């Protein structure tokens, strides 16, 4: 039963983090060992269907088409696949059926019987820390171009979460500055900055001084179909000399440093202190889902976004950590939404507290974050957005 549940979670994990482009043809030579197809996933996109083959090792492959009737043939050299695995892939309006068999006693052949003529494109994705090799096959429908009409192009949605709020003030500075106040002020400046960017739209998770459970913050980002989530905070430490900005992405397996673990405990504790009695149970469920989501690149995308923002933040403030850190922040556990948590500065440091209170410094921080976000989406805009179509035209 548990294996079935994990298989289901893996099947719905989606394809976030997979590149939308690639070169058709042959992969580079693989080792002589036999590769096994562990899973096949299908997703429907505008103008094409994507199939992802999860492999336990790199494999050499080829793709070609046959006509009358229309077929696409995928040959994977020195590979095998569990019997009946293709039967679990539901047919699409483009794909009538999928067949598989053994070729030359050692190769795997998968045949896609089609309802219409397609243009296949394929590429391999190297494994990450938490994923195996993936062979991606896109079947582009020649009768339905993948370009999106101008009227249908949407904005990239960035959810901005001002940390703490209401009965949860967060950290406080020696002059009485409250973290919840600073994060909301910077969030509003960031919202204005992002909304000035063509093709981008910001959504505030909280617009005033109110308390929100961590799970509610994630739910609101999902309700707004966010492509990215930024959680804003202002760090504190017993030693007032501690200073600098830090950026965090989620780590499923644990924090990347003792400081990250302590900080995650502090931020996650707000729900335990203010009444979210189901947090522990929910966290366990979310952790299981996240394990599968990490296979599709959500965490990798978060790290990529974090690096872009970090490179801009360091132009306006000292950085406490020179690399994006990873920790188990509950607010970053938004399935399929790349998320980062930004500790803008140490509110416990008198000099940085003063800066955080200054409107001019808040604006510098907001502008730096906006530049980092814009830089990321210039490279990896979601399909169907104005930024993605504009990138295609300029490339």
N, C-alpha and C positions, 0 to 999 in steps of 0.2 A: 504493500500500500504506500509506504513511504517513497519507494522508488518511483511509483507512478506519479506521486505528487511532485517529486523533484523533476521528473520528465515533463510534466505539465508546466511547471514554473519555467523551465528552460525554454519550452516552446513559445511562451508568451513574452519572453524577455525582450523581443524586438531586435532591431538591427542598428540601434544608435551606435555611432562611432565607426560604422563601416563606410568606407569611401564610396561615393556614387560614381566614380569613374575608374577606368582601368584599361589595360591593354588586352585584346583578345589574343588567343593563340596558345603558345606553349609556355609551361613553367620551366624553370631551370631544373637540371637533373637532380633526382633524389637519390637517396641511398638505396641499396639493394633490398633492404628490409621491406616487408609487405606493410602497406598502410591500410588502416581500417577506417571506414566511414562510421562514425559513432552516432551521428544524428543528422537529419536534414530539416531545414527550416525554410518556410516560404512566406514572403510578404508581398502585398500588392501595392504598387506605387503608380503615380501618374505616368501612363505611357509604357510601363514595363512591369514585369514580375521578377522578383529577386529570389533566388534559391541559394542557400548557404549550406555547404557540406562541411561538417565538423570532422576533421581528420586527426588521428593520433600522431601522425608524422607527415613530413613534407612528401609530396608526390608529383610525378611528372604526368601531365595530362594534355589532351587535345579536344577541341570542339569543332564540329562541322555541321552543316545543314543538308537535308535531303528534301526533295520536292515530290509532289504528286503521289501520296499526300505529304503535307508539310511535317517535317520532323527536325529536331535538333538532337545530335548524338554527342554525348560526353564520354570519352574514354579516359579512364584513370589507370595509369600503368602500375603494375604490381600492387594491386589493391583488392580489398574484399569488403563486403557489406553484409550485415546480418540479414537473413532471409525475412522478407516481409516488411523491411523498413520503408521502402518506397510506398507501400500500401497505406502508410500512416499519413502521407502527404496528401491533403485534400486537393482535388482537381480545381482548376481555375477556369474562368470563361475563356482564357487564352490556351490553357493546357487541357487537352481532352483526357489524357491518361499518361502514366509514367511506367516504364518497364525497365527491368534490369537483368543482366545476365553475365556469365563468365566468358571471356574471350581469350584465346591463345593459352588457356589453362591457368593464367595467372593475372590477367587484366580484368578490370571491371568496366562494363559498358552500361550506361544509363541512357535510355531513349525517351524523349519527350514527344508524344503525339500531340500535334497542335491543331487548333481550329483555324488559325490564320498564319500568314507568313510573318516571321520575326527576324530581327537582327540580333544574334547572340554576342555578348561581351563577357569576358571572364578575367579573373585575376585571383592571385593568392594573397592571403594575409598571414604575415608571420605571427607566431604565438607571442602573447604578452605574458606577464607574470602569472596571470590567472586564466589564460585561455590556450587552447590547442591551435593547430594549424586550421585555417579555413579557406575553402575554395568557394569563390563567389561567382555565380552564373546569373547574369541579367539577360532576360529575354525581352527585347524592345519590340513592341507592336508597331509594325510599319504603317498601320492604318490609324494609329493614335499617337501622334508625335508627343514626345515627353516634355516639350516646351510648354510652359503655362501661359495662358492668355494674360495680357497685362491687367485686365480687370479682376483676374483671379489670384494675382500675386498678393501674398500677405506679408505683414511685417514680422521680423524676428521679435519674439516676446521675451523680455528679461524681467524676471520677478525679483524685486528688491525687498529684502527682509530686514527691517530695523530691529536689532536684537533687544530682547527684554521688553518692558512696557507695563504700565498699570501698577499692580501691586508687586511686580518684580522690577526693582530699579536697576538691577545689575550692579556693577562696580561703582565706586565713588572716589573722586579725587580729594586731595587735602583741602581744596577750596570749596568743596561741597558739590562739585560738578557730578551729575548723575549720568551713567552710561546710557540709560534709556533715552535721555534727552539728546545727547550727542548723536547717537545712531539715527534717530528720527530726523534730525536736522540735516545730516549728511545724506540720508536716504532721499529726502525731498530735493536736495540739490542734484543728486545723481539722477533722479527721475527727470528733471528738467533738461539736464545735459544729454541724456540718452534720447529723449523725445525730439531733440534738435537734429539727431542723425537720421538721414533718409533711410527708410527701410527698417527702422528699429522702433520699438515701443516698450516703455517701462510700465510695470504694474507694481504698486506699493502693496506689500502684504499687510502692513498696518499704517494708517494715515494719521493716527492720533495716539494719545497716551492711553493705550488699552493693553490688557494682558491677553496673550494668545498662547494656548498650548503648542508645544512643538509640532504635534501631529496636525493641528489646525493650520499651521504655517505651510506645511507640505501640501495639505489638501487644497489650500487656496492657490498655490502655484500650479497645481495640476488642473484645477478648475479653469484657470486662465490660459491653459495650454502653453505654459512657459517652455521656452527652448533652453533656458538657463536660469539658475537661481543664485543670487548673491546675498549672503547673510552678513550684516555689518555689526561689528562689536568694537569695544575699546578695552584693551587688556588691563590687568592689574597684577601687582606682585608685591610681596612684603618689602622687598628692597626697592626704595624709591629711585635708585639709579638705573634700574632696568628701563630700557627704552627701545623704540623701533616698531615698525610694522611687520606683520606676519600674515601669510596666507595658507589656508588649510584646505585639503581635499579629503574625501572620505577614505578610510582604510578599513577593509573588511577584516583583515587578519590582525589588526592592532595598530597602535600609534607608532609613528616613526621616531619618537623620542619620549623620554620620561616627561619632559615639559608638555609635550602634546597630550599625553595621557592625563596629566593633572588638569590641564586646561579643559579638555573634553569633559572630565568629571564635573568641573565647576559649572560649565555651561549647561550640561544635561541635567544637573541637579535642580534647576529652576522648576521643572515640572514635578519632581518628587516633593519639593517643598510646598508647591501650591496646588496640589490636589489631583494630578493626572494619575489615578490609581492603576490604570491599565497599561501604563508605559512599559513596564517590564515585559508583559506578555506580548505587546505589540512589537517591541524591539526584537524579540526572538523571531517572530514571523517575518519582519522586515529584513532581518539579517539573512534569513534563508533565501528570500527573494533577491537580495543584493548579491548573494554569492553567484546566482545565475546571471544577473544583470552585468556583473563585472566581466563576464565572458564576452559581452558585446561591446565593450569599450566605454561604458559610461564613466567609470573612474578615470580611464586614460584621457577622456575628453576634459574632465574636471581638472586634471593636472595640467593639460595643455592650456586651458583657459587661465588657470592660476599663474602659470609662467608668464603669459602675456601681460596680465595685470601687475605682477610683481616687477617686471621690467620697467613699467611706467611709474609704479608707486615709489620706487627707489630714487626717482628724479625729484620727488617733493618731500621725502622723509627718509630718515635712516631706516634700514631694514634690520629687524631683530634676527631673522633667519634668512640666509641668502638663497635658499631653495624652498619650494612649496612643500609644506609638511603634510603628513597624513595622520588623521586621528578619527575616533569614532563619534563625531558629533551627530547627535540625533537629527538635527535640523538639516543635515546634508543627505539624509536617507530618503530622497525623493526619487522613486523608481523612474528610470529612463530620463531624468532631468539632470544633466551635468550641473554640479553645484560646488561653490566655494564659500568658505567663511573667511572674512577679512578682519583681522584685529588691526584697526587703523593706527593705533598708537597705545602707549601705556598711560592710562588716565591716572595711575598712581605716581607717575613722574611729574613733578611740578611744572617743568618746562613744557612737556608734551600736553599736560592738562590745559595750560594756557593756550597752546596752539589749537587744541581741539575746540576750545571755546570761540576762537576767532573765525568770523565768517569767511575771511580771505583764505585761511588755511583749509577750512572745510571745502571750499570751492576747488582748491588745488587738488585735494584728495579725490573729490568727485570727478574732476576732469581727467585725472590720471586713470581712474578705474574705467571711465568711458573709453579712453583711448585703447586700453588693453582689451576691452570687450569688442570694440570695433575691429581691432587688428585680428582677433580670433575669427570673427564671423566673415571677414573679408576672405579668409582662407577656407572656412568650413561652414558656410551658410547652409541651413537646412533646405532640401529641395522644395520648390513651390514658393519660396520667399522672393521678394524683390531683389535682395542682395545676391541670392543664388543665380537668378537670371541675369543680373547685371554683371556678375563675375563671368558667366558663360560668354556673354557678348564681348567682354574685354579681353578674354584669354585667347 
